[in-house]
Amino acid sequence: MRPLLRSAFPFGVRFTLSFGVPALALLVAACASPDAPPVDTAPTDPAADTATASPADGGRVALDSAAVARLVAEDPLWERALALHYDALVVDGHVDTPWWILDEGYDPGERHTPLPTKHQVDFPRMTEGGLDAAFFAVYVDTDYGEGPAATDRALALIAAVERAVAAHPDRAALARTAADVEEIARGGRHAVLLGLENGSALQGSPEVLRQLAALGVRYVTLTHTTSHGWADSSQDRPRHGGLSDTGRTLVAEMNRLGVLVDVSHVSDSTLADVAALTRAPIIASHSSARALVDLSRNLSDDGLRTVARTGGVVMVNFYGRVVNRHLTPEVTAAALARLDRTHGGDLRHLFPVLGEEEAARHLPPPTLDDVLDHIAHIARVAGVDHVGLGSDFDGVTQLPEGLEDVTRLPWITHGLLARGFSESDVRKILGGNILRVLAEAERVAGD
């Protein structure tokens, strides 16, 4: 499904909204939807609420006037949603665009047509979608092992991102801190942060961790689909029952460096070990709710609460096969039985096999509402201060209808308002929560 809206272009009439606080308050009062259902969220954490003011970046709607008119005609709530979305500072916790930059010469400064498995993020479409900042994932495939080849791959990806950002200084800049993100966004550019996906690239070495942190890596996803020398994955047999002693040393060093510990992809035992050890909030940069789709790759309700207890944030993954409401326990059980027959139960093959089960049952595709369900569930279980967005754009093989690329992010804001989330809470989900967590990790590092 093609996006409904096109990005800004130099000719034609543009519709621009720019509100100060009084004007925005009047707009909210005028456009509030009295029929919106209330949302049942966990109580707001007062400490989290006072730790950060809801960040904003200026409030310009980057859609043409005809598109805005069509949306508002469909639902007057869109006027309020657009004003809020483009004023909020929106952050995506995980996009896999660096892979394509390095291996395909993909230029994020040019506008691209989205494909089902890639080309879903670039700077022009980030502008259209109101995405102010994103963690570009430095993904190191498990095939690179745990030695120098894995580290070299990470270094090559970081260098590719640096070159791509430097080629478009008017559009983007690298960020290392929460303050950097706000400054870059308020200057009208996109903030690019780095996150290492797959801690095997660290070679189990604090020195390598320090090297990557010095290059700007702000989080480490401890594992990918395989357990390695110091941490267990959610899609592999356990080797350590969580973290090894080396893993504990590395988590402590991440705290000292202000590098966030990312528990997406890790086993439940690894998550528990991290939470017991960390002095800083932890994140799940791209994970959804196991209670809604029963897969080990998603976080259990206990896991959601564990992340929240550290003050952290769970950033909802858009991947269709971790959010689709039609993946009932019966379907996932059948997929696991198929996995046993075809791959000896090896969970590293989980998602292709799950796709086979979907096709055999002719299941309906995932939709935007499925993603909203996961956001709402995590807000209920963990608290609205502990949920964010981690799309996994450019890194998955199936996206929900209505979330085909980064231009569709305003539909999340509209959907959350329609479900009864307050404007303050929507701002937290869109970016305020992760910026608070990043700032707290910086504070802990400074202690």
Secondary structure, 3 states (H helix, E strand, C coil): CCCCCCCCCCCCCEECCCCCHHHHHHHHHHHCCCCCCCCCCCCCCHHHHHHCCCCECCCCCCEEHHHHHHHHHHCCHHHHHHHHHHHECCEEEEECHHHHHHHHCCCCCCCCCCCCCCCCCCHHHHHHHCCCEEEEEEECCHHHCCCHHHHHHHHHHHHHHHHHHHCCCCCEEECCCHHHHHHHHHCCCEEEEEEEECHHHHCCCHHHHHHHHHCCEEEEECCCCCCCCCECECCCCCCCCCECHHHHHHHHHHHHHCCEEECCCECHHHHHHHHHHCCCCCEECCCCECCCCCCCCCECHHHHHHHHHCCCEEEECCCHHHHCCCCCHHHHHHHHHHHHHHHCCCHHHHHHHHHHHHHHHCCCCCEHHHHHHHHHHHHHHHCHHHEEECCCECCCCCCCECCCCHHHHHHHHHHHHHCCCCHHHHHHHHHHHHHHHHHHHHHHHHC
